[in-house]
Amino acid sequence: MPLTNSKDKKYPKSPEDENHKLLRVRVHKAIFARMKEIAKEQSEHFGEHISMSDIVRASIGSFIQVHETKKRIEEHLNEQK
């Protein structure tokens, strides 16, 4: 298993590390608080733990999907001109 360095300490990488990158962002306190509420509401609704990270991952996926769809529509419209 490959090793990763963190402040001169070597840790074995988990298999997930090969497919994932850690993203660290700053968000406004009000957004953080609302996301926390939504995570709690969704956890209660679905009967399983939904983390704020789950919400962020889903949001990023949705953003990329919207961006790609917008790009395809614009290309299609430009082809018609």
N, C-alpha and C positions, 0 to 999 in steps of 0.2 A: 504494500500500500504506500503511495507517495506521501512525502512529508511536506508540511507547510510551515513556514516561519511566522511567528508572531512574537515580536519583541524578544528576539534571540531564543525563543523556546520553540522546539520542534514538536508538532502534533501530527499524528497520522490523519490524512485526509479521509473523510468518509466518501463513499461512492457518490453521494449527492453533490459533494463539492465539485465534482467534475462537470456537472450539468447546471450548476447554479452560481450566481454571483450575488454578493451581499450589497444591497443598496441602502445607504443611510441618507435620510432627508430630514430637513427641519420643517415642521408645520406649525401654523399658528395654534395657540392653546385652544381656541374655540373649535377649530377643526378637529383637533386631537380629541377633545371632549365629546364632540358629536360622533366621531368614528367609534369611540369607546361605547357610547350608548347604542349605536347601530349594531355593533358586534354582540352586545348583550341581548338586544331584541332578537337578532337572527339566531343566536344560540338557543334562546327560549323557544322560538318559533319552530326550529328544525330539530330540537332535542339533542343537539350535539354542539360541542364547543366550536364557535366561529371566532377566530382571532382577528385583530386589527390587520395583521399581515395578510390574512386571507382576503380581507376587503381590498387592501392595497393591490395585491396580485390580480384580483378580478378586475379592478378598476384600470390597471395598466393594460390588461388584455383587451378590455373594452375600448380603451383609447386607441390601441393599435388597430383593432378591427375597424373602427370608425375612420381612422386615417387612411387605411388601405382601401376601404369602400369609396371614400371621397376621391381618392387618387384614380380609381378605376372609372368612376363617373366622369371626372374631368377629362380623362383620356378618351372615353367614349364620345363625349360632347365635342372634343377637338377633332375627332375623326369625321364627325358629321359635317363639319364646316367646309 
